[in-house]
Amino acid sequence: MTAPHLLSPVTFAGQELKNRMVLAPLTRGRAGPDRVPNKIMGDYYVQRASGGLLISEATSISPEGNGWVDAPGIYTSEMTAGWKSITDRVHAAGGRMVLQLWHTGRASHSDFHNGELPFSASAVAINDGDGIYTPKGKKPFEVPRPMAVEDIKRTVEDYRQAAINAKEAGFDGVEVHAANGYLINQFLDSRSNQRDDDYGGSLENRYRFLAEVMQVVLEVWPAEQVGVRLSPNGVFNDMGADDYKETYMFVADKLNQLGIGYLHVMDGLAFGFHERGEAMTLQEFRHVYKGLLIGNCGYDKDTAEQRISSGDADMIAFGRPWITNPDLPVRFANDYPLESFDDPSHWYGGGSEGYSDYSDYEEATGIDQAEKLV
Ligand SMILES: Cc1cc2nc3c(=O)[nH]c(=O)nc-3n(C[C@H](O)[C@H](O)[C@H](O)COP(=O)(O)O)c2cc1C
């Protein structure tokens, strides 16, 4: 057996994935105000179906979870049907796709909620002068309303229903978004979570909300089809506390005990670093989490190959390079040049321009590749 490499297959949930490249979840704001997945979103995902596993953009589990203009949801039958038309097309193109389940918590604004404040673990605002884009323009972040226990219980049930809808929509699994400063991360982080009840204080208590979410999701999906995303080094949405290492080792150990299908760790620092100590590494997570480990953030072909050949990761997720290079695995396999991803003007919102109109290298150059490597 040859050693694993980026373009060699790997097994996820009993199915062979054709390579170890994962499309990172990328919010692109193309669903429109009704948040229903549409045709150009399907075009975009199908164009990227040469990846071993596609992770959808973050997708709201409930109206309360909304906090991004024109991002999709999975809480109505129209949304579920919209996603189904996308998973059908991705499967027909030979791809596998999981849905990222999202609740923004305090990374939202009352403009998204008919004037009601968004909620979070505690009444602690995001300290970020940049503010947030709302349907009414750019606004400063607000102090969120701390969640009552009934808010927590209702939100956990929203996760359950979203997980049910994701199954009906034909996904190959779900990824619980516990990263990048959104609601679950707001409970894990000891700066944003200042509760003094069962959901705050100790590691066990700060993990409790995620534990309850995992419980309901695992009642809907087999554990092997469920992943979780963590960002132990991230500063995005004002994250990072001095006890980050203990927190994330504790969480990884708990998730390992649940036997979930994969753990997705943003180990790289290219998306912002809290600088509270040494960055956590994939090796540290390897020690406690024994399932499929996905690394992400700032990887290129060579650094991804290194992580896989050293055994530090089983798969690597790519975000920005895949935006402008829809055929990224084919480009890596053939050492084709990459389009630059440095122009973010089309990242968030708009139509097909800067979204589903990037070309495959072979199509653009007319190369007739008789023997495809991927
Ligand atoms: C335009 C854009 C949208 C993103 N949306 C999401 C998202 O919906 N969910 C998420 O977990 N991360 C999101 N991220 C973070 C990416 O998944 C990824 O972690 C980040 O881009 C670093 O990986 P890269 O260096 O390969 O791009 C987003 C990043 C970008 C640039």
The ligand as an SDF file (V2000), in Angstrom:
LIG
                    3D

 31 33  0  0  0  0  0  0  0  0999 V2000
  -15.2670   34.3130    1.7240 C   0  0  0  0  0  0  0  0  0  0  0  0
  -15.0940   33.4480    2.9310 C   0  0  0  0  0  0  0  0  0  0  0  0
  -16.2130   32.8820    3.5230 C   0  0  0  0  0  0  0  0  0  0  0  0
  -16.0750   32.0150    4.6200 C   0  0  0  0  0  0  0  0  0  0  0  0
  -17.1840   31.4100    5.1610 N   0  0  0  0  0  0  0  0  0  0  0  0
  -17.0460   30.4720    6.1380 C   0  0  0  0  0  0  0  0  0  0  0  0
  -18.1660   29.7220    6.5920 C   0  0  0  0  0  0  0  0  0  0  0  0
  -19.2890   29.8480    6.0960 O   0  0  0  0  0  0  0  0  0  0  0  0
  -17.9570   28.8190    7.5820 N   0  0  0  0  0  0  0  0  0  0  0  0
  -16.7210   28.6130    8.1400 C   0  0  0  0  0  0  0  0  0  0  0  0
  -16.5860   27.7770    9.0360 O   0  0  0  0  0  0  0  0  0  0  0  0
  -15.6420   29.2890    7.6930 N   0  0  0  0  0  0  0  0  0  0  0  0
  -15.7660   30.1890    6.6950 C   0  0  0  0  0  0  0  0  0  0  0  0
  -14.6580   30.8240    6.2060 N   0  0  0  0  0  0  0  0  0  0  0  0
  -13.3160   30.3670    6.6120 C   0  0  0  0  0  0  0  0  0  0  0  0
  -12.8220   29.3210    5.6020 C   0  0  0  0  0  0  0  0  0  0  0  0
  -13.5830   28.1150    5.7010 O   0  0  0  0  0  0  0  0  0  0  0  0
  -11.3460   28.9590    5.8300 C   0  0  0  0  0  0  0  0  0  0  0  0
  -11.2030   28.5190    7.1420 O   0  0  0  0  0  0  0  0  0  0  0  0
  -10.4200   30.1450    5.5910 C   0  0  0  0  0  0  0  0  0  0  0  0
  -10.6680   30.7340    4.3270 O   0  0  0  0  0  0  0  0  0  0  0  0
   -8.9550   29.6920    5.6560 C   0  0  0  0  0  0  0  0  0  0  0  0
   -8.6730   28.6950    4.6930 O   0  0  0  0  0  0  0  0  0  0  0  0
   -7.8920   29.0650    3.3290 P   0  0  0  0  0  0  0  0  0  0  0  0
   -6.5750   29.6850    3.7480 O   0  0  0  0  0  0  0  0  0  0  0  0
   -7.7010   27.7650    2.5960 O   0  0  0  0  0  0  0  0  0  0  0  0
   -8.7340   30.0570    2.6030 O   0  0  0  0  0  0  0  0  0  0  0  0
  -14.7830   31.7390    5.1420 C   0  0  0  0  0  0  0  0  0  0  0  0
  -13.6610   32.3420    4.5450 C   0  0  0  0  0  0  0  0  0  0  0  0
  -13.8090   33.1660    3.4540 C   0  0  0  0  0  0  0  0  0  0  0  0
  -12.5690   33.7620    2.8200 C   0  0  0  0  0  0  0  0  0  0  0  0
  1  2  1  0
  2  3  1  0
  2 30  2  0
  3  4  2  0
  4  5  1  0
  4 28  1  0
  5  6  2  0
  6  7  1  0
  6 13  1  0
  7  8  2  0
  7  9  1  0
  9 10  1  0
 10 11  2  0
 10 12  1  0
 12 13  2  0
 13 14  1  0
 14 15  1  0
 14 28  1  0
 15 16  1  0
 16 17  1  0
 16 18  1  0
 18 19  1  0
 18 20  1  0
 20 21  1  0
 20 22  1  0
 22 23  1  0
 23 24  1  0
 24 25  2  0
 24 26  1  0
 24 27  1  0
 28 29  2  0
 29 30  1  0
 30 31  1  0
M  END
$$$$
